[in-house]
Amino acid sequence: MMTDTPLLDPAPARALLSVCPAYVTSPLIRTELASMPLWIKDETNRMGLGAFKALGGVYAVARLIEHHLEQDLAPDMFVSDHVRARAATLTFVCASAGNHGMAVAAGARVFGARCRIHLAETVPEDFATRLKAKGATVVRSGSTYEQSVQAAIADAEETGALHLADGSWPGYTEPPRLVMEGYTVLAEEMRESLEASGDWPSHVYLQAGVGGLAAAVAYMIRQTWAQQPEIVVVEPDAAPCLRDSVAASRLVTVAGPVSNMGRLDCKTPSMLACDILSGAADRFVTISDQQALDGVRAAHKLGCVSTPSGAAGLSALLLEQDPPPHPLVILSEGPVQTG
């Protein structure tokens, strides 16, 4: 799976994000769960957007602007009037279950570009309100995430807007690859903290929708971590698209009801993510909506506020019949708020 030329390189992502005023390393918290040592990577305040997706969206917007303006963005790119004037001619479009759209909207706003976000009818109005506050145009498209993706594709084809999806499929890989490359920063932050402490996890639980976060972190673990954990990918039982696709050795679209894990309730996986996880993941597990709520309650007892999607890794850990000696989970988002 691995090659001399890395599929995902954290160096350019870290270099770019390091000059973003909103970027700081998110905390890696050592705590205990029922006397078991536990690492929690807390993404609930990431870059003021409250989710890990800020890393991928802002980075991918910047790299795509570089490409379309045919220039490297200078270190002062986040305040450059010249860049903003030229970027104002660009419009980004994507579908989102909430957080990816927030990241794209924030990135577009930083650089002066416009953006249009397609949301399925099932996405809470809170997200639409927050997207509009970031300057995005919100379009309600279809009753499922997959239908909103098709609407975004059609939008880009009809208007010439730049399509920035976080999922990939045959013939469409570079924008989502950039999104995933942004997520590698999270894995590098963890690696540096763990190397400093020498306290490596035995198991890492990675929640997945289309699979971008899980694949980016798993890729970096297998490439760079000095001690290798067991990697467990966690999906809603209503949408085990990665599990079924890896088992079938092809992309599989699954059927199922709407889940309370709205940011993970994706029925078709990202091709790039599926390819990486087929080699990097050790296990795929599913959790129910009720079990997801158990994870939210457990996080709250540990002093962390999250959602069924954000605490899904912790939910899966709670279900282990033989608890691992030293697990790590990612709280991938904070509570959804208006404003």
Secondary structure, 3 states (H helix, E strand, C coil): CCCCCCCCCHHHHHHHHCCCCCCCCCCEEEEEECCEEEEEEECCCHHHCCECHHHHHHHHHHHHHHHHHCCCCCCCCCCCHHHHHHHCCCEEEEEECCHHHHHHHHHHHHHCCEEEEEECCCCCHHHHHHHHHCCCEEEECCCCHHHHHHHHHHHHHHHCCEECCCCCECCECHHHHHHHHHHHHHHHHHHHHHHHHCCCCCEEEEECCCCHHHHHHHHHHHHHCCCCCEEEEEEECCCCHHHHHHHHCCCCCCCCCCCCCCCCCCCCCCHHHHHHHHHHCCEEEEECHHHHHHHHHHHHHCCCCCCCCCCHHHHHHHCCCCCCCCEEEEECECCCCCC
